[in-house]
């Protein structure tokens, strides 16, 4: 798994282009303040122990959120950090489980629309822990 975490004062997105046939057509536009965005690439090798990967991802997201003084986390599927990609069904299931676990831990958590290219607007401060990359 590749995980790029960016803390943002303001994060906004809107759906642009559907890129997975299996997802429904819809339009969404949203803006969130004081949020940690997890740009997540689930790789094929992660499928062998998805539970372990899920736990590591959640621990890293919680750590980065705490370091940036926020309880808001957005999970964003970002299949541009590696050439290897896990099955899209496994990736979506991982996101859904992680979102539930984070909510149970009192984090205001959501996901960007899965299976869409998005227009993004990220206003990130220039501090070291506002951008953290992890690979596991």
C-alpha positions as CSV (number, residue, x, y, z in Angstrom):
1,X,0.0,0.0,0.0
2,X,1.0,3.5,-0.7
3,X,-0.5,6.2,1.5
4,X,0.0,9.9,0.9
5,X,-1.5,12.0,3.6
6,X,-2.1,15.7,3.1
7,X,-3.6,18.0,5.8
8,X,-5.7,20.7,4.2
9,X,-7.2,23.8,5.6
10,X,-9.8,23.5,2.8
11,X,-10.4,20.5,0.6
12,X,-13.1,20.6,-2.1
13,X,-14.0,18.2,-4.9
14,X,-16.5,17.6,-7.6
15,X,-17.1,14.6,-9.8
16,X,-15.8,14.9,-13.3
17,X,-15.6,11.6,-15.1
18,X,-16.8,8.1,-14.2
19,X,-13.9,5.7,-14.8
20,X,-15.4,2.4,-13.4
21,X,-18.4,0.8,-15.2
22,X,-19.6,-0.9,-12.0
23,X,-20.4,2.4,-10.2
24,X,-23.6,4.4,-10.5
25,X,-23.7,7.7,-12.4
26,X,-24.1,10.7,-10.1
27,X,-22.8,14.2,-9.4
28,X,-21.3,15.3,-6.1
29,X,-19.7,18.5,-5.0
30,X,-18.3,18.9,-1.5
31,X,-16.0,21.1,0.6
32,X,-14.5,20.2,4.0
33,X,-12.4,22.4,6.3
34,X,-9.6,21.3,8.6
35,X,-9.2,17.8,7.2
36,X,-6.6,15.1,6.6
37,X,-6.9,13.5,3.1
38,X,-5.6,10.0,2.6
39,X,-4.6,9.4,-1.0
40,X,-4.6,5.7,-1.0
41,X,-3.2,3.1,-3.5
42,X,-4.0,-0.4,-2.6
43,X,-1.7,-2.8,-4.4
44,X,-2.1,-6.3,-5.6
45,X,0.3,-7.7,-3.0
46,X,-2.0,-6.2,-0.3
47,X,-4.7,-8.6,-1.2
48,X,-2.8,-11.4,0.6
49,X,-3.2,-9.8,4.1
50,X,-5.8,-7.0,3.7
51,X,-6.7,-7.0,7.4
52,X,-3.1,-6.1,8.3
53,X,-2.9,-3.4,5.7
54,X,-6.2,-2.0,6.9
55,X,-4.9,-1.7,10.5
56,X,-1.6,-0.1,9.4
57,X,-3.5,2.4,7.2
58,X,-5.9,3.4,10.1
59,X,-3.0,3.8,12.6
60,X,-1.2,6.1,10.2
61,X,-4.3,8.2,9.4
62,X,-5.1,8.6,13.1
63,X,-1.5,9.6,13.8
64,X,-1.4,12.2,11.0
65,X,-4.8,13.6,12.0
66,X,-3.7,14.0,15.6
67,X,-0.4,15.7,14.6
68,X,-2.4,18.2,12.5
69,X,-5.1,18.8,15.1
70,X,-8.0,17.5,13.3
71,X,-10.6,14.7,13.7
72,X,-11.7,14.9,10.1
73,X,-10.4,12.3,7.6
74,X,-11.3,11.7,4.0
75,X,-10.4,8.5,2.2
76,X,-9.5,9.0,-1.5
77,X,-8.7,6.2,-3.9
78,X,-5.6,7.4,-5.7
79,X,-4.4,4.8,-8.2
80,X,-1.5,6.8,-9.3
81,X,1.1,6.0,-6.7
82,X,2.1,2.6,-8.0
83,X,1.8,0.5,-11.1
84,X,0.3,-2.3,-9.1
85,X,-3.4,-2.2,-8.4
86,X,-5.6,-4.4,-6.1
87,X,-8.9,-5.6,-7.4
88,X,-11.4,-2.6,-7.2
89,X,-13.9,-4.6,-5.2
90,X,-11.3,-5.4,-2.5
91,X,-10.2,-1.7,-2.5
92,X,-13.7,-0.5,-2.0
93,X,-14.4,-3.0,0.8
94,X,-11.2,-1.9,2.5
95,X,-12.3,1.7,2.3
96,X,-15.8,0.9,3.7
97,X,-14.4,-1.1,6.7
98,X,-11.7,1.6,7.4
99,X,-14.4,4.3,7.3
100,X,-16.5,2.4,9.8
101,X,-13.6,1.8,12.2
102,X,-12.5,5.5,12.1
103,X,-16.1,6.6,12.8
104,X,-16.2,4.2,15.7
105,X,-13.0,5.9,17.0
106,X,-14.8,9.3,16.9
107,X,-13.3,10.6,13.6
108,X,-15.6,12.4,11.2
109,X,-14.7,10.2,8.2
110,X,-15.9,10.1,4.6
111,X,-14.9,8.9,1.2
112,X,-14.6,10.7,-2.1
113,X,-16.7,9.2,-4.9
114,X,-15.2,5.8,-5.7
115,X,-14.7,5.1,-9.4
116,X,-14.6,8.8,-10.5
117,X,-12.0,11.2,-11.6
118,X,-12.5,14.4,-9.5
119,X,-11.7,18.0,-9.8
120,X,-9.8,18.8,-6.6
121,X,-9.0,21.9,-4.7
122,X,-6.5,21.5,-1.9
123,X,-5.3,24.4,0.3
124,X,-2.5,22.8,2.4
125,X,-0.3,24.8,4.8
126,X,3.5,24.7,4.3
127,X,4.4,22.7,7.4
128,X,6.3,19.4,7.5
129,X,3.6,17.2,9.0
130,X,1.0,18.5,6.5
131,X,2.4,16.1,4.0
132,X,3.4,12.5,4.9
133,X,4.0,9.5,2.7
134,X,4.0,5.9,3.9
135,X,4.6,2.6,2.2
136,X,3.7,-0.7,3.7
